[in-house]
Amino acid sequence: MSGPGTTRTGTLPHARPGETPAIKATAASGTVTAAADLPWAEELRGRTVVVKFGGNAMVDPALHRTFAQDVVELWHAGLRPVVVHGGGPQISAMLDRLDLEVRFEAGLRVTTPETMDVVRMVLTGQVQRELVGALNAHGPFAVGLSGEDAHTMTAVRRPAWVDGRSVDIGLVGEVVGVETAAVRALLEAGRIPVVSPVARGEDGEVYNVNADLAASALAVALGADRLVVLTDVEGLYADWPRSTEVVARLTAGELDALLPDLASGMLPKMEGCLRAVRGGVRAARVVDGRVPHALLGGVFAADGPGTTVVPDPEPEASPAPVPASPSDSPSEEDDA
């Protein structure tokens, strides 16, 4: 397939014919530049980046537009972005309108069969359509799919853990399998996949999957270079609520030790980051989606905003023993 905005080789142009590359200020430095001109762009060319879009940016029209611009700018810079979106505020608003209960346990939505109908409708019928439309305002880029489509995500029912005990939260799923063929086909065709976090179980049941954990599972399965999670806070706070100091960087092991004490809202985000880097993703970063163009800083900046999680360092190999020379070998007299 060829034509404006597409490629057969995977080497993506910075701009389509007659189009001026998008110019904007990056969140990391405030410098006006195009993403393709950033020093890290060449290093990431051809790499897959999974972005979880959620939080306040989803309901703020201006932030929604700048997010779409940033994703397309990543495409122009030669990266292969994949977007996994949430929809919590929109789902809660619809549940309120229908007079259905809104309840969370350990950061996960309690999902009854009635709630699941609303989740499915809002995610794939409203939120995804709006995001695909915002991306396609810049050209024929985005294609939406659900985790149900082509068995992209398979899930099993999962509980929530509250104070060390298991709590039934209904039709909430844990991703146990990812079939990447449909997503890879879209990437190879030069498209931007936009994925709703709904999955089907092997029993035919449909599950609501936390978008942070869905993005993490997809990033691992695709062999993504990095995962970027947009949220409503600046990052992981070192001593919340006593301090708003953000932890800039930590290893998987350091994060693992912190997980049991994290607030419920941050728990699935950091759990997703942990799973990603332990599954082979080179870095996972949580950034403040309330900041315009935070995505570009989250992808490109070496010391960018938010909290970055990296794999544990490889243990240092012990030096190989030096073979003894004949003069160093023990003599028969020494052995006597």
C-alpha positions, 0 to 999 in steps of 0.5 A: 500500500502506498500514498500520502502518509503511508510507506512500504518500507517502514522508513516514514517521512517527516512530513507529507507532500505539501505539509509543514512539519509540526512545530511545538514546545517540548515539555522537557525543555520548552524549546520550540522544535520538531520531534524529528530534529531532537537528538534522540529521534534518530536513535528511536527511528523505527522503534515501537513506543506504546502510549497509555492515554488517560486522565485529565487530558482525555476530557480537556479539549485542548490537551486532547488536541495537543496529544493527537498532535504529539502522536502524529509528530512521533509518527513523522519522526519515524517512530511507530506509536501505539496508543492504548486509551482509558476512559474512566471519567467518561465511563463514570459520567455515563454510569451516573447518568444511568444511575448505576454504582461507581465503585473502585477497589485497589484502583480497579473499577468494580464491574458488574454485567451492567457496568460492563455493557457501559464500559464496552459502549463508552470505550469503543463507541465514544472514547476511541472514536473521538481519539481516532478522529483527532489523530485523523484530523492530521491525515489518514493515520489512526485505526481503532480496534478493541482488545477483543478484535482478532483475539488481540487480548485474552484475559482471565478474571482477577480479584483486587487485593485490599489489606491482604485479602482478595476482593471480588470486583466482577468482570475485571480481567487480567491479560494472560495472552496477547496476539499482536498480528493485527497491531503489527499489520497496522504498524507495517501499513504505516498506521497508528493503532488505537486500542481499547482495553477490553478483552475476551476470555477463553470462556467467551466472557468479556472483561474490563481491563485496566488500561495501564496494565493493558498498555504494559502487556501490549508493550511487552508483546510488541517488544516496544522500546518504551512505554509512556503512561500519561496520568493526572499527577507529576509522577511517583511522589517520594513521600506522599502526602507529606511531600510532592517531591517526584522520584525521577528514576528508579529500578524495577527492584526498587519499585517492586519494594515500594508497590505494597505502600502505593496509593490505589490510584498510582498502583496499577500505573506503577505495576504496569511500568514494573511488568513492562521493564521486567518483560523486556521494555527498555524504559517505562515513564509516568508523566503528567498529561495535564502539561501540554506536549508532555508526551514528547518530553516523555518519549525523547528527553533523556532526563525528562519529566515524571518518573522513569522505571528501568530494568535492574542492572545486570550483575557484574560478571566475575573475571575469568580465572587466569590460566597458570603458566608453566612457571606458576604451576605447582611442582611435584615437590610442592605437592608432596 
